């Protein structure tokens, strides 16, 4: 398989079990994710600038230029909204630095996973994928539990923030 071919990279990413888990619980639809990946690959892996029509043809389901463009705009909007949501939660004190240390730990596990994928050892990959899937799911679940979030009222009172 040609690892420099955007279509092969996209097909490989769509079959990745960790991508499936992350995408399932993310703020992106499969279509938005695919459009975002195509856009990223066309900008970062090619010397030739692709038109939106050409990018639309790379989607797994052939769509119009307009449909591709809309899904890309929606994906970017969802990413920006997610960033603002995290910043808002930090600002009002629901998240402090602790959860971000946990996110860093989870992202390091993903890097470990990628290095194992590149090692081309299928038996090792399977066991590591299962372990990392479990660690990711439990880590993300742990971060989303109420007991790990500061009480909102505490921060509102201590910083005189009033919700209208």
GUTOR-114786 format. One record per atom (N, C-alpha, C): residue number from 0; y, x, z; atom name; residue in one letter. Coordinates in steps of 0.1 Angstrom, whole numbers, plus 5000, padded with zeros to 4 digits. Example, Ala and Ser with C-alpha at 12.3 -4.5 7.8 and 13.67 -1.06 7.14 Angstrom:
BEGIN
> i | c2 | c1 | c3 | at | aa
> 0 | 4943 | 5132 | 5078 | N | A;
> 0 | 4955 | 5123 | 5078 | CA | A;
> 0 | 4967 | 5132 | 5078 | C | A;
> 1 | 4978 | 5128 | 5071 | N | S;
> 1 | 4989 | 5137 | 5071 | CA | S;
> 1 | 5000 | 5129 | 5079 | C | S;
This chain:
BEGIN
> i | c2 | c1 | c3 | at | aa
> 0 | 4988 | 5008 | 5000 | N | X;
> 0 | 5000 | 5000 | 5000 | CA | X;
> 0 | 5012 | 5009 | 5000 | C | X;
> 1 | 5022 | 5006 | 4992 | N | X;
> 1 | 5035 | 5013 | 4991 | CA | X;
> 1 | 5044 | 5008 | 5002 | C | X;
> 2 | 5046 | 5017 | 5012 | N | X;
> 2 | 5054 | 5013 | 5024 | CA | X;
> 2 | 5069 | 5013 | 5021 | C | X;
> 3 | 5073 | 5017 | 5009 | N | X;
> 3 | 5087 | 5017 | 5005 | CA | X;
> 3 | 5090 | 5004 | 4997 | C | X;
> 4 | 5080 | 4996 | 4994 | N | X;
> 4 | 5082 | 4984 | 4986 | CA | X;
> 4 | 5087 | 4973 | 4996 | C | X;
> 5 | 5099 | 4967 | 4994 | N | X;
> 5 | 5103 | 4957 | 5003 | CA | X;
> 5 | 5093 | 4945 | 5005 | C | X;
> 6 | 5087 | 4941 | 4994 | N | X;
> 6 | 5077 | 4930 | 4995 | CA | X;
> 6 | 5066 | 4934 | 5003 | C | X;
> 7 | 5061 | 4946 | 5002 | N | X;
> 7 | 5049 | 4950 | 5011 | CA | X;
> 7 | 5054 | 4951 | 5026 | C | X;
> 8 | 5066 | 4956 | 5028 | N | X;
> 8 | 5071 | 4957 | 5042 | CA | X;
> 8 | 5072 | 4943 | 5048 | C | X;
> 9 | 5077 | 4934 | 5040 | N | X;
> 9 | 5079 | 4920 | 5044 | CA | X;
> 9 | 5065 | 4913 | 5047 | C | X;
> 10 | 5056 | 4915 | 5038 | N | X;
> 10 | 5042 | 4910 | 5040 | CA | X;
> 10 | 5036 | 4916 | 5053 | C | X;
> 11 | 5038 | 4929 | 5055 | N | X;
> 11 | 5032 | 4935 | 5067 | CA | X;
> 11 | 5039 | 4930 | 5080 | C | X;
> 12 | 5052 | 4928 | 5079 | N | X;
> 12 | 5059 | 4923 | 5091 | CA | X;
> 12 | 5055 | 4909 | 5094 | C | X;
> 13 | 5052 | 4901 | 5084 | N | X;
> 13 | 5048 | 4887 | 5086 | CA | X;
> 13 | 5034 | 4886 | 5092 | C | X;
> 14 | 5026 | 4896 | 5091 | N | X;
> 14 | 5012 | 4897 | 5096 | CA | X;
> 14 | 5012 | 4903 | 5110 | C | X;
> 15 | 5023 | 4909 | 5114 | N | X;
> 15 | 5023 | 4916 | 5127 | CA | X;
> 15 | 5022 | 4907 | 5139 | C | X;
> 16 | 5012 | 4908 | 5148 | N | X;
> 16 | 5010 | 4899 | 5159 | CA | X;
> 16 | 5022 | 4899 | 5169 | C | X;
> 17 | 5028 | 4910 | 5171 | N | X;
> 17 | 5039 | 4911 | 5180 | CA | X;
> 17 | 5051 | 4904 | 5174 | C | X;
> 18 | 5053 | 4905 | 5161 | N | X;
> 18 | 5064 | 4898 | 5154 | CA | X;
> 18 | 5062 | 4883 | 5156 | C | X;
> 19 | 5049 | 4879 | 5154 | N | X;
> 19 | 5046 | 4864 | 5156 | CA | X;
> 19 | 5049 | 4859 | 5170 | C | X;
> 20 | 5046 | 4867 | 5180 | N | X;
> 20 | 5049 | 4863 | 5194 | CA | X;
> 20 | 5064 | 4862 | 5196 | C | X;
> 21 | 5071 | 4873 | 5192 | N | X;
> 21 | 5086 | 4874 | 5194 | CA | X;
> 21 | 5093 | 4863 | 5186 | C | X;
> 22 | 5088 | 4861 | 5174 | N | X;
> 22 | 5095 | 4850 | 5166 | CA | X;
> 22 | 5092 | 4836 | 5171 | C | X;
> 23 | 5080 | 4834 | 5176 | N | X;
> 23 | 5077 | 4821 | 5182 | CA | X;
> 23 | 5087 | 4817 | 5193 | C | X;
> 24 | 5091 | 4827 | 5201 | N | X;
> 24 | 5100 | 4824 | 5212 | CA | X;
> 24 | 5114 | 4828 | 5210 | C | X;
> 25 | 5117 | 4832 | 5198 | N | X;
> 25 | 5131 | 4836 | 5195 | CA | X;
> 25 | 5139 | 4824 | 5191 | C | X;
> 26 | 5152 | 4827 | 5187 | N | X;
> 26 | 5162 | 4817 | 5183 | CA | X;
> 26 | 5162 | 4816 | 5168 | C | X;
> 27 | 5152 | 4823 | 5161 | N | X;
> 27 | 5152 | 4822 | 5147 | CA | X;
> 27 | 5140 | 4815 | 5141 | C | X;
> 28 | 5142 | 4808 | 5130 | N | X;
> 28 | 5130 | 4801 | 5124 | CA | X;
> 28 | 5124 | 4812 | 5115 | C | X;
> 29 | 5112 | 4809 | 5111 | N | X;
> 29 | 5105 | 4819 | 5102 | CA | X;
> 29 | 5113 | 4821 | 5089 | C | X;
> 30 | 5119 | 4811 | 5084 | N | X;
> 30 | 5127 | 4812 | 5071 | CA | X;
> 30 | 5139 | 4821 | 5074 | C | X;
> 31 | 5146 | 4819 | 5085 | N | X;
> 31 | 5157 | 4827 | 5088 | CA | X;
> 31 | 5153 | 4841 | 5090 | C | X;
> 32 | 5142 | 4844 | 5097 | N | X;
> 32 | 5137 | 4857 | 5100 | CA | X;
> 32 | 5134 | 4864 | 5086 | C | X;
> 33 | 5127 | 4857 | 5078 | N | X;
> 33 | 5124 | 4863 | 5065 | CA | X;
> 33 | 5136 | 4867 | 5057 | C | X;
> 34 | 5146 | 4858 | 5057 | N | X;
> 34 | 5159 | 4860 | 5049 | CA | X;
> 34 | 5166 | 4872 | 5055 | C | X;
> 35 | 5166 | 4873 | 5068 | N | X;
> 35 | 5173 | 4884 | 5075 | CA | X;
> 35 | 5166 | 4898 | 5072 | C | X;
> 36 | 5153 | 4898 | 5072 | N | X;
> 36 | 5145 | 4910 | 5069 | CA | X;
> 36 | 5148 | 4914 | 5054 | C | X;
> 37 | 5147 | 4905 | 5045 | N | X;
> 37 | 5150 | 4908 | 5031 | CA | X;
> 37 | 5164 | 4914 | 5030 | C | X;
> 38 | 5174 | 4908 | 5036 | N | X;
> 38 | 5187 | 4913 | 5035 | CA | X;
> 38 | 5188 | 4927 | 5041 | C | X;
> 39 | 5182 | 4929 | 5052 | N | X;
> 39 | 5182 | 4942 | 5059 | CA | X;
> 39 | 5175 | 4953 | 5050 | C | X;
> 40 | 5164 | 4949 | 5045 | N | X;
> 40 | 5156 | 4959 | 5036 | CA | X;
> 40 | 5164 | 4962 | 5023 | C | X;
> 41 | 5170 | 4952 | 5018 | N | X;
> 41 | 5177 | 4954 | 5005 | CA | X;
> 41 | 5189 | 4963 | 5007 | C | X;
> 42 | 5195 | 4963 | 5019 | N | X;
> 42 | 5207 | 4971 | 5022 | CA | X;
> 42 | 5203 | 4985 | 5026 | C | X;
> 43 | 5192 | 4986 | 5034 | N | X;
> 43 | 5189 | 4999 | 5040 | CA | X;
> 43 | 5177 | 5007 | 5033 | C | X;
> 44 | 5170 | 5001 | 5024 | N | X;
> 44 | 5159 | 5008 | 5018 | CA | X;
> 44 | 5160 | 5009 | 5003 | C | X;
> 45 | 5171 | 5005 | 4997 | N | X;
> 45 | 5172 | 5005 | 4983 | CA | X;
> 45 | 5186 | 5011 | 4979 | C | X;
> 46 | 5185 | 5019 | 4968 | N | X;
> 46 | 5198 | 5024 | 4963 | CA | X;
> 46 | 5204 | 5014 | 4953 | C | X;
> 47 | 5197 | 5004 | 4950 | N | X;
> 47 | 5202 | 4994 | 4941 | CA | X;
> 47 | 5206 | 4982 | 4949 | C | X;
> 48 | 5218 | 4976 | 4947 | N | X;
> 48 | 5222 | 4965 | 4954 | CA | X;
> 48 | 5216 | 4952 | 4947 | C | X;
> 49 | 5209 | 4944 | 4955 | N | X;
> 49 | 5203 | 4932 | 4950 | CA | X;
> 49 | 5212 | 4921 | 4951 | C | X;
> 50 | 5212 | 4912 | 4941 | N | X;
> 50 | 5220 | 4900 | 4942 | CA | X;
> 50 | 5213 | 4890 | 4951 | C | X;
> 51 | 5220 | 4879 | 4955 | N | X;
> 51 | 5213 | 4869 | 4963 | CA | X;
> 51 | 5202 | 4862 | 4955 | C | X;
> 52 | 5203 | 4861 | 4942 | N | X;
> 52 | 5192 | 4855 | 4934 | CA | X;
> 52 | 5180 | 4864 | 4935 | C | X;
> 53 | 5182 | 4877 | 4934 | N | X;
> 53 | 5170 | 4886 | 4935 | CA | X;
> 53 | 5164 | 4886 | 4949 | C | X;
> 54 | 5173 | 4885 | 4959 | N | X;
> 54 | 5168 | 4884 | 4973 | CA | X;
> 54 | 5160 | 4872 | 4975 | C | X;
> 55 | 5165 | 4861 | 4969 | N | X;
> 55 | 5158 | 4848 | 4971 | CA | X;
> 55 | 5144 | 4848 | 4965 | C | X;
> 56 | 5142 | 4856 | 4955 | N | X;
> 56 | 5129 | 4857 | 4948 | CA | X;
> 56 | 5119 | 4865 | 4957 | C | X;
> 57 | 5124 | 4873 | 4966 | N | X;
> 57 | 5115 | 4880 | 4975 | CA | X;
> 57 | 5109 | 4872 | 4986 | C | X;
> 58 | 5115 | 4860 | 4989 | N | X;
> 58 | 5110 | 4851 | 4999 | CA | X;
> 58 | 5096 | 4847 | 4996 | C | X;
> 59 | 5088 | 4845 | 5006 | N | X;
> 59 | 5074 | 4841 | 5004 | CA | X;
> 59 | 5073 | 4828 | 4996 | C | X;
> 60 | 5082 | 4819 | 4999 | N | X;
> 60 | 5083 | 4806 | 4991 | CA | X;
> 60 | 5096 | 4808 | 4983 | C | X;
> 61 | 5094 | 4807 | 4970 | N | X;
> 61 | 5106 | 4809 | 4961 | CA | X;
> 61 | 5116 | 4798 | 4964 | C | X;
> 62 | 5128 | 4802 | 4966 | N | X;
> 62 | 5139 | 4793 | 4968 | CA | X;
> 62 | 5151 | 4797 | 4960 | C | X;
> 63 | 5161 | 4788 | 4960 | N | X;
> 63 | 5173 | 4790 | 4952 | CA | X;
> 63 | 5182 | 4801 | 4960 | C | X;
> 64 | 5192 | 4806 | 4952 | N | X;
> 64 | 5201 | 4815 | 4958 | CA | X;
> 64 | 5209 | 4809 | 4970 | C | X;
> 65 | 5213 | 4796 | 4968 | N | X;
> 65 | 5220 | 4789 | 4978 | CA | X;
> 65 | 5212 | 4787 | 4991 | C | X;
> 66 | 5199 | 4784 | 4989 | N | X;
> 66 | 5190 | 4781 | 5001 | CA | X;
> 66 | 5188 | 4794 | 5008 | C | X;
> 67 | 5186 | 4805 | 5001 | N | X;
> 67 | 5184 | 4818 | 5007 | CA | X;
> 67 | 5197 | 4822 | 5015 | C | X;
> 68 | 5209 | 4820 | 5009 | N | X;
> 68 | 5221 | 4823 | 5015 | CA | X;
> 68 | 5223 | 4815 | 5028 | C | X;
> 69 | 5220 | 4802 | 5027 | N | X;
> 69 | 5222 | 4793 | 5039 | CA | X;
> 69 | 5213 | 4798 | 5051 | C | X;
> 70 | 5201 | 4802 | 5048 | N | X;
> 70 | 5192 | 4806 | 5058 | CA | X;
> 70 | 5196 | 4819 | 5064 | C | X;
> 71 | 5202 | 4828 | 5056 | N | X;
> 71 | 5207 | 4841 | 5061 | CA | X;
> 71 | 5219 | 4839 | 5070 | C | X;
> 72 | 5228 | 4830 | 5066 | N | X;
> 72 | 5240 | 4826 | 5074 | CA | X;
> 72 | 5235 | 4820 | 5088 | C | X;
> 73 | 5225 | 4811 | 5087 | N | X;
> 73 | 5220 | 4805 | 5100 | CA | X;
> 73 | 5214 | 4816 | 5109 | C | X;
> 74 | 5207 | 4825 | 5103 | N | X;
> 74 | 5200 | 4836 | 5111 | CA | X;
> 74 | 5211 | 4844 | 5118 | C | X;
> 75 | 5221 | 4848 | 5110 | N | X;
> 75 | 5232 | 4857 | 5116 | CA | X;
> 75 | 5239 | 4849 | 5127 | C | X;
> 76 | 5241 | 4836 | 5125 | N | X;
> 76 | 5248 | 4828 | 5135 | CA | X;
> 76 | 5240 | 4827 | 5147 | C | X;
> 77 | 5227 | 4825 | 5146 | N | X;
> 77 | 5218 | 4824 | 5158 | CA | X;
> 77 | 5218 | 4837 | 5166 | C | X;
> 78 | 5218 | 4849 | 5159 | N | X;
> 78 | 5218 | 4862 | 5165 | CA | X;
> 78 | 5231 | 4863 | 5173 | C | X;
> 79 | 5243 | 4860 | 5167 | N | X;
> 79 | 5256 | 4861 | 5173 | CA | X;
> 79 | 5256 | 4851 | 5185 | C | X;
> 80 | 5251 | 4839 | 5184 | N | X;
> 80 | 5250 | 4830 | 5195 | CA | X;
> 80 | 5242 | 4835 | 5207 | C | X;
> 81 | 5231 | 4842 | 5204 | N | X;
> 81 | 5223 | 4847 | 5214 | CA | X;
> 81 | 5230 | 4858 | 5222 | C | X;
> 82 | 5237 | 4867 | 5215 | N | X;
> 82 | 5245 | 4877 | 5221 | CA | X;
> 82 | 5256 | 4871 | 5230 | C | X;
> 83 | 5263 | 4861 | 5225 | N | X;
> 83 | 5273 | 4855 | 5233 | CA | X;
> 83 | 5267 | 4848 | 5246 | C | X;
> 84 | 5255 | 4842 | 5244 | N | X;
> 84 | 5248 | 4836 | 5255 | CA | X;
> 84 | 5245 | 4846 | 5266 | C | X;
> 85 | 5240 | 4857 | 5262 | N | X;
> 85 | 5237 | 4868 | 5272 | CA | X;
> 85 | 5249 | 4873 | 5279 | C | X;
> 86 | 5260 | 4875 | 5271 | N | X;
> 86 | 5273 | 4879 | 5277 | CA | X;
> 86 | 5278 | 4869 | 5287 | C | X;
> 87 | 5277 | 4856 | 5283 | N | X;
> 87 | 5282 | 4845 | 5292 | CA | X;
> 87 | 5274 | 4845 | 5305 | C | X;
> 88 | 5261 | 4847 | 5304 | N | X;
> 88 | 5253 | 4847 | 5316 | CA | X;
> 88 | 5256 | 4859 | 5325 | C | X;
> 89 | 5259 | 4870 | 5319 | N | X;
> 89 | 5263 | 4882 | 5326 | CA | X;
> 89 | 5277 | 4879 | 5333 | C | X;
> 90 | 5286 | 4874 | 5325 | N | X;
> 90 | 5300 | 4871 | 5330 | CA | X;
> 90 | 5300 | 4862 | 5342 | C | X;
> 91 | 5292 | 4851 | 5342 | N | X;
> 91 | 5292 | 4842 | 5353 | CA | X;
> 91 | 5283 | 4846 | 5364 | C | X;
> 92 | 5276 | 4857 | 5362 | N | X;
> 92 | 5267 | 4863 | 5373 | CA | X;
> 92 | 5253 | 4858 | 5373 | C | X;
> 93 | 5249 | 4851 | 5364 | N | X;
> 93 | 5234 | 4847 | 5364 | CA | X;
> 93 | 5226 | 4859 | 5361 | C | X;
> 94 | 5230 | 4867 | 5352 | N | X;
> 94 | 5223 | 4880 | 5350 | CA | X;
> 94 | 5232 | 4891 | 5355 | C | X;
> 95 | 5226 | 4901 | 5361 | N | X;
> 95 | 5232 | 4913 | 5365 | CA | X;
> 95 | 5225 | 4924 | 5357 | C | X;
> 96 | 5226 | 4936 | 5361 | N | X;
> 96 | 5220 | 4947 | 5353 | CA | X;
> 96 | 5205 | 4947 | 5354 | C | X;
> 97 | 5199 | 4942 | 5364 | N | X;
> 97 | 5185 | 4942 | 5366 | CA | X;
> 97 | 5177 | 4936 | 5354 | C | X;
> 98 | 5180 | 4924 | 5349 | N | X;
> 98 | 5172 | 4919 | 5338 | CA | X;
> 98 | 5173 | 4929 | 5326 | C | X;
> 99 | 5184 | 4935 | 5324 | N | X;
> 99 | 5185 | 4944 | 5312 | CA | X;
> 99 | 5177 | 4956 | 5314 | C | X;
> 100 | 5174 | 4961 | 5326 | N | X;
> 100 | 5165 | 4971 | 5328 | CA | X;
> 100 | 5151 | 4967 | 5324 | C | X;
> 101 | 5148 | 4954 | 5327 | N | X;
> 101 | 5135 | 4949 | 5323 | CA | X;
> 101 | 5134 | 4947 | 5308 | C | X;
> 102 | 5145 | 4943 | 5301 | N | X;
> 102 | 5145 | 4942 | 5287 | CA | X;
> 102 | 5143 | 4956 | 5281 | C | X;
> 103 | 5148 | 4966 | 5287 | N | X;
> 103 | 5147 | 4980 | 5282 | CA | X;
> 103 | 5132 | 4984 | 5283 | C | X;
> 104 | 5126 | 4980 | 5294 | N | X;
> 104 | 5111 | 4983 | 5296 | CA | X;
> 104 | 5103 | 4976 | 5285 | C | X;
> 105 | 5106 | 4964 | 5283 | N | X;
> 105 | 5099 | 4956 | 5272 | CA | X;
> 105 | 5101 | 4963 | 5259 | C | X;
> 106 | 5113 | 4967 | 5256 | N | X;
> 106 | 5116 | 4974 | 5243 | CA | X;
> 106 | 5108 | 4987 | 5241 | C | X;
> 107 | 5107 | 4994 | 5252 | N | X;
> 107 | 5099 | 5006 | 5252 | CA | X;
> 107 | 5084 | 5004 | 5249 | C | X;
> 108 | 5079 | 4993 | 5254 | N | X;
> 108 | 5066 | 4989 | 5251 | CA | X;
> 108 | 5064 | 4986 | 5236 | C | X;
> 109 | 5074 | 4980 | 5231 | N | X;
> 109 | 5074 | 4977 | 5216 | CA | X;
> 109 | 5074 | 4990 | 5208 | C | X;
> 110 | 5082 | 5000 | 5213 | N | X;
> 110 | 5082 | 5013 | 5206 | CA | X;
> 110 | 5068 | 5019 | 5207 | C | X;
> 111 | 5062 | 5018 | 5218 | N | X;
> 111 | 5048 | 5023 | 5220 | CA | X;
> 111 | 5039 | 5017 | 5210 | C | X;
> 112 | 5040 | 5004 | 5209 | N | X;
> 112 | 5032 | 4996 | 5200 | CA | X;
> 112 | 5034 | 5001 | 5185 | C | X;
> 113 | 5046 | 5003 | 5181 | N | X;
> 113 | 5049 | 5008 | 5168 | CA | X;
> 113 | 5043 | 5022 | 5165 | C | X;
> 114 | 5044 | 5031 | 5175 | N | X;
> 114 | 5038 | 5044 | 5173 | CA | X;
> 114 | 5023 | 5043 | 5172 | C | X;
> 115 | 5016 | 5034 | 5179 | N | X;
> 115 | 5002 | 5032 | 5177 | CA | X;
> 115 | 4998 | 5026 | 5164 | C | X;
> 116 | 5006 | 5017 | 5159 | N | X;
> 116 | 5004 | 5011 | 5146 | CA | X;
> 116 | 5005 | 5022 | 5135 | C | X;
> 117 | 5014 | 5031 | 5137 | N | X;
> 117 | 5016 | 5043 | 5127 | CA | X;
> 117 | 5004 | 5053 | 5128 | C | X;
> 118 | 4997 | 5053 | 5140 | N | X;
> 118 | 4986 | 5062 | 5141 | CA | X;
> 118 | 4974 | 5058 | 5133 | C | X;
> 119 | 4973 | 5046 | 5128 | N | X;
> 119 | 4962 | 5042 | 5120 | CA | X;
> 119 | 4948 | 5043 | 5127 | C | X;
> 120 | 4948 | 5039 | 5139 | N | X;
> 120 | 4935 | 5038 | 5147 | CA | X;
> 120 | 4933 | 5023 | 5150 | C | X;
> 121 | 4926 | 5016 | 5141 | N | X;
> 121 | 4924 | 5002 | 5143 | CA | X;
> 121 | 4918 | 4998 | 5157 | C | X;
> 122 | 4908 | 5005 | 5162 | N | X;
> 122 | 4902 | 5001 | 5175 | CA | X;
> 122 | 4912 | 5002 | 5186 | C | X;
> 123 | 4920 | 5013 | 5186 | N | X;
> 123 | 4930 | 5015 | 5196 | CA | X;
> 123 | 4941 | 5004 | 5194 | C | X;
> 124 | 4945 | 5001 | 5182 | N | X;
> 124 | 4955 | 4991 | 5179 | CA | X;
> 124 | 4952 | 4978 | 5185 | C | X;
> 125 | 4940 | 4973 | 5184 | N | X;
> 125 | 4936 | 4960 | 5189 | CA | X;
> 125 | 4937 | 4959 | 5204 | C | X;
> 126 | 4932 | 4969 | 5211 | N | X;
> 126 | 4933 | 4968 | 5226 | CA | X;
> 126 | 4948 | 4970 | 5230 | C | X;
> 127 | 4955 | 4978 | 5224 | N | X;
> 127 | 4969 | 4980 | 5228 | CA | X;
> 127 | 4977 | 4967 | 5224 | C | X;
> 128 | 4975 | 4961 | 5213 | N | X;
> 128 | 4982 | 4949 | 5209 | CA | X;
> 128 | 4979 | 4938 | 5219 | C | X;
> 129 | 4967 | 4936 | 5224 | N | X;
> 129 | 4964 | 4926 | 5234 | CA | X;
> 129 | 4971 | 4930 | 5247 | C | X;
> 130 | 4971 | 4942 | 5251 | N | X;
> 130 | 4978 | 4946 | 5263 | CA | X;
> 130 | 4993 | 4944 | 5262 | C | X;
> 131 | 4999 | 4948 | 5251 | N | X;
> 131 | 5013 | 4946 | 5250 | CA | X;
> 131 | 5017 | 4932 | 5249 | C | X;
> 132 | 5009 | 4924 | 5242 | N | X;
> 132 | 5012 | 4909 | 5241 | CA | X;
> 132 | 5012 | 4903 | 5255 | C | X;
> 133 | 5002 | 4907 | 5263 | N | X;
> 133 | 5002 | 4902 | 5277 | CA | X;
> 133 | 5014 | 4906 | 5285 | C | X;
> 134 | 5017 | 4919 | 5284 | N | X;
> 134 | 5029 | 4925 | 5291 | CA | X;
> 134 | 5042 | 4918 | 5286 | C | X;
> 135 | 5043 | 4916 | 5273 | N | X;
> 135 | 5056 | 4910 | 5268 | CA | X;
> 135 | 5057 | 4896 | 5273 | C | X;
> 136 | 5046 | 4888 | 5272 | N | X;
> 136 | 5047 | 4874 | 5276 | CA | X;
> 136 | 5050 | 4873 | 5291 | C | X;
> 137 | 5043 | 4881 | 5299 | N | X;
> 137 | 5045 | 4880 | 5314 | CA | X;
> 137 | 5059 | 4886 | 5317 | C | X;
> 138 | 5063 | 4896 | 5311 | N | X;
> 138 | 5077 | 4902 | 5313 | CA | X;
> 138 | 5088 | 4892 | 5310 | C | X;
> 139 | 5087 | 4886 | 5299 | N | X;
> 139 | 5097 | 4876 | 5294 | CA | X;
> 139 | 5096 | 4864 | 5303 | C | X;
> 140 | 5084 | 4859 | 5306 | N | X;
> 140 | 5083 | 4848 | 5315 | CA | X;
> 140 | 5089 | 4851 | 5329 | C | X;
> 141 | 5087 | 4863 | 5334 | N | X;
> 141 | 5092 | 4867 | 5347 | CA | X;
> 141 | 5108 | 4867 | 5346 | C | X;
> 142 | 5113 | 4872 | 5336 | N | X;
> 142 | 5128 | 4873 | 5334 | CA | X;
> 142 | 5134 | 4859 | 5334 | C | X;
> 143 | 5127 | 4849 | 5329 | N | X;
> 143 | 5132 | 4836 | 5327 | CA | X;
> 143 | 5130 | 4827 | 5339 | C | X;
> 144 | 5124 | 4831 | 5350 | N | X;
> 144 | 5121 | 4823 | 5362 | CA | X;
> 144 | 5134 | 4822 | 5370 | C | X;
> 145 | 5137 | 4811 | 5375 | N | X;
> 145 | 5149 | 4808 | 5383 | CA | X;
> 145 | 5151 | 4818 | 5395 | C | X;
> 146 | 5140 | 4823 | 5401 | N | X;
> 146 | 5142 | 4831 | 5413 | CA | X;
> 146 | 5147 | 4845 | 5409 | C | X;
> 147 | 5147 | 4849 | 5396 | N | X;
> 147 | 5152 | 4861 | 5391 | CA | X;
> 147 | 5167 | 4860 | 5387 | C | X;
> 148 | 5172 | 4848 | 5387 | N | X;
> 148 | 5186 | 4845 | 5383 | CA | X;
> 148 | 5194 | 4843 | 5395 | C | X;
> 149 | 5206 | 4849 | 5396 | N | X;
> 149 | 5215 | 4846 | 5407 | CA | X;
> 149 | 5219 | 4832 | 5407 | C | X;
> 150 | 5221 | 4826 | 5419 | N | X;
> 150 | 5227 | 4812 | 5419 | CA | X;
> 150 | 5240 | 4812 | 5412 | C | X;
> 151 | 5242 | 4802 | 5403 | N | X;
> 151 | 5254 | 4801 | 5396 | CA | X;
> 151 | 5266 | 4798 | 5405 | C | X;
> 152 | 5264 | 4789 | 5414 | N | X;
> 152 | 5275 | 4785 | 5423 | CA | X;
> 152 | 5280 | 4797 | 5431 | C | X;
> 153 | 5272 | 4807 | 5435 | N | X;
> 153 | 5276 | 4818 | 5442 | CA | X;
> 153 | 5287 | 4826 | 5434 | C | X;
> 154 | 5284 | 4828 | 5422 | N | X;
> 154 | 5293 | 4836 | 5414 | CA | X;
> 154 | 5306 | 4828 | 5411 | C | X;
> 155 | 5304 | 4815 | 5409 | N | X;
> 155 | 5316 | 4807 | 5406 | CA | X;
> 155 | 5326 | 4807 | 5418 | C | X;
> 156 | 5320 | 4805 | 5430 | N | X;
> 156 | 5329 | 4805 | 5442 | CA | X;
> 156 | 5335 | 4819 | 5444 | C | X;
> 157 | 5326 | 4830 | 5443 | N | X;
> 157 | 5331 | 4843 | 5446 | CA | X;
> 157 | 5341 | 4849 | 5436 | C | X;
> 158 | 5341 | 4843 | 5424 | N | X;
> 158 | 5351 | 4848 | 5414 | CA | X;
> 158 | 5361 | 4837 | 5410 | C | X;
> 159 | 5361 | 4826 | 5417 | N | X;
> 159 | 5371 | 4815 | 5414 | CA | X;
> 159 | 5370 | 4811 | 5399 | C | X;
> 160 | 5358 | 4810 | 5394 | N | X;
> 160 | 5356 | 4805 | 5381 | CA | X;
> 160 | 5353 | 4790 | 5382 | C | X;
> 161 | 5361 | 4782 | 5375 | N | X;
> 161 | 5359 | 4767 | 5375 | CA | X;
> 161 | 5355 | 4762 | 5362 | C | X;
> 162 | 5344 | 4755 | 5361 | N | X;
> 162 | 5339 | 4749 | 5349 | CA | X;
> 162 | 5347 | 4736 | 5347 | C | X;
> 163 | 5352 | 4735 | 5335 | N | X;
> 163 | 5360 | 4722 | 5331 | CA | X;
> 163 | 5350 | 4712 | 5326 | C | X;
